[in-house]
């Protein structure tokens, strides 16, 4: 027999273990931040030639668990940030299953973010053991972009829970969002291939890391992918302008994407024109902006399909 007093005391304890929608939304923002940060630190490893600075995992070398030297410091720092990223996405996944009112979509999206982030650790170890095989490096980066996208989708679900569900958009807008999502996938893949054929091999010293393809042909196709993305986006942005009174958030989202795309294209143009002596930090900005562009585009398309309540 359960006493009424003990039953009533159990209710506050269960509620104390739940997470409010507002807090979960903040955790989702934090997860996006650390996932973009790990893209930045991973790119720094490659661009400074530190990819084999710590040839063993999880320790740095067989003789020293901690790094000793410039390249090993950079590589090991990336592993430390990776650990923080795994911890943050774990909190996201656990919070998702404790958030009141969050549907299965949001919970499984958050779980997928954590599982994918956790998978990055063994993938990174395999990449090191196979001496920075370019196909593994590409997979590593594309998985990072995918995780940013999944975290953004999780944020959209959290925002729908906090602010309510917005008015549905017409089929033509949903088609535009779908086309924009496909275009950004092509854009990200072509950009990754261009980077794989670039002048930064990923490691220093006598170890030769194979390149994948040639830089200029890869850039040739990447530029066309940018043009295709731009055309799809301009069509959507033009429609958003005509519907600005009904969907002001869509026009603001398009304006933000224009700013990110303009910055990305400017950096890419400078990078191409100074290819022979381009500084590594400029390429780093290009990669980080690319991750931001992918995340913003996915978020914009997701809000078209899963509208959020008014600000």
PyMOL commands that set and color helices and strands:
alter all, ss='L'
color gray80, all
select helices_A, chain A and resi 4-16+21-47+70-96+104-129+134-163+171-196+215-242+248-273+275-277+280-305
alter helices_A, ss='H'
color red, helices_A
deselect
rebuild
show_as cartoon
